[in-house]
């Protein structure tokens, strides 16, 4: 599969389509403190998993 082939990945809904388009149009910006944001995301994921037990 070619990464640039539009049929490589078809969005499942409008929200996913909008997300893909925003990425393709370079509308995303990196966060200023990646390590801090990464740790926050990991902690949030761990807390979510704890709730499911």
N, C-alpha and C positions, 0 to 999 in steps of 0.2 A: 504494500500500500504506500502510496505517495502522500507525504504530509500535507502537500498543497492541494490534493484532490478533494473537492468539496464533498464528495460522497464517502470519504473516509469515515466521517462522523456526522451523523444526522441528529440534530437536536430533537429531543423528545417533546418539548413544549415551547411556548412563546418565550417564557422566562429564560430558558436555556439558549434559545436563539438570540435573544437580546444580549445575554452575557457573552456569547461567542463573538457577536458583532462588535461589542465594546472592546474586547480584547484585540480583535483584528484592527480596530481603528486607533490603537495605542492610547486608549482613554484611562489606562491603569497606571498608577505611579507607585514606585517602591516606598515602603514605610521608612521613616527616618532611623528608627532603632529596631532593626530586624530581630536581634537576639531577644530583646524584651518582649516584642510582639509574639515571637515564636513561643516563648515560655508561657505567656498568657493564654495562647491558643491550646497548648498542651495541657495546662491546668484546667481549662474549661472542658476539654475532652475527657480528662480523668474524672472530673466532677460529674459529668453527664453519665459516664459509665457506672459510677458509684450509685447513682439514682436508680439504675436499671437492675440492681441486684436485690 
